[in-house]
Amino acid sequence: MTVRAIQEYLIFILAAIAIRPCDALQVQGNQRRARLFSNTRCSSASIDVDDAGPNGFDTVVSSRYACTRFHRHDGTTSDPEDLMASLSNSDVVESSKECLDVSRRSPSGFNAQPYKLLMIHSQSKKEALAKYCIRRNSDRVRDSDCTVVFLSDKECLRSYKQFSQFLDDNGTRTKKNAPDKWTKRKIQAFILLFSSGWPLPRLIANPISFSMRTVISCVSVVTRRKILVPSLGSADTWASKNTMLVAMTFMLACTSRGLASCPMEGYNVGGIRKALGIPRRYSIPIIVSVGTPFIRDEEGMDDIGMEHGAGLTNRYPKDDVILDDSFS
C-alpha cells in the first residue's frame, strides 16, 4: 500500500464525516426510479404479494427449528472408535445451494456484501471440519448432508477494484447512468468509516481503526451529541452483523424447502481456518448444518433423549420482549 493510497483513504474518511450519507448514496433520484421500474424482476407483474400473503411466511418462521441430530444418508453409523463422515445426499446439497443463492438477497450495509459462503459437502471436507467442532456439533457436521461456513470479511475493501466494477455493472443498467468517480469514492469512504476495515497491513490498520472510533466517540461526548456522529463498532462486529442476516435468510429458505438446519457456534476458528484454507481476514460467526432429521420414535426424540421439531422450544412472553414507544 503506497503513501498516496493511504492519503486517498484518509481523504475519503474526512469526506464521509463532512457530508451527509444521503448525499453520498444518491446518484440521481429520477434515474434510480427509472431503473427500479425497468427491472422486470422487481415489477408488480412478477411479484404478487396477495398470492403469498403473511400466513405463508409466518408458517415458515414457525416451522424452523434447530435440528439436534441428522439422518445419515448412506445408512451407516458413526463408530466412536473410528469416526467417519457420511456420504451426502446430492438432492439436499443442490437444494441447499439454491437456498444460498436466495439468501444473497439479504440486505447489507451500502450493499457491500462483506461475506463469503463456504459450503462443505464432500466426505473428506466434512470430516476435516468436524474435527474442529466441539462435542455434538462434530456429529452434526458428520451426519448432515452439508454444512455452510459463514465467513465475515473484516477487510471487504481489499477487493476495491471488484466493488468499483460492481457499482458500474450492477448499480445501473446503462453506462451513462453509472455513478461517477466521486460518488463511488464517497460510498467507499462510508464503508471504510462504518466497517473499520482498512485495507492496510494489520499493524497499521488496527491502530487507525481504533483511533478513528475513539475520536468519533470523543466528538459525541464532548459536544453532548449536538454533533451527531455514528456509533462505530469493530470491523468484526460490522461484518458479522451483515453476515448473520444472510445466515437467517438461508435457514428460512431451507425450512421452506422441507430441509432441517442447525446453527452452531461451538467450534475452534483457528482450526477451521487451517483445515479449509480460510484467510485471516475472515471471521467465522456461525456455521449451519443442513439435512434430514433423525427420528427414533413418534414423539420426535432422538437416541440421546433430545427432542427436536417445530414448536417444541418456548420463547419469552411477547410482553417481556416487545416494547412500545419506550424501554421503561
Disulfide bonds with the S-S distance in Angstrom:
none
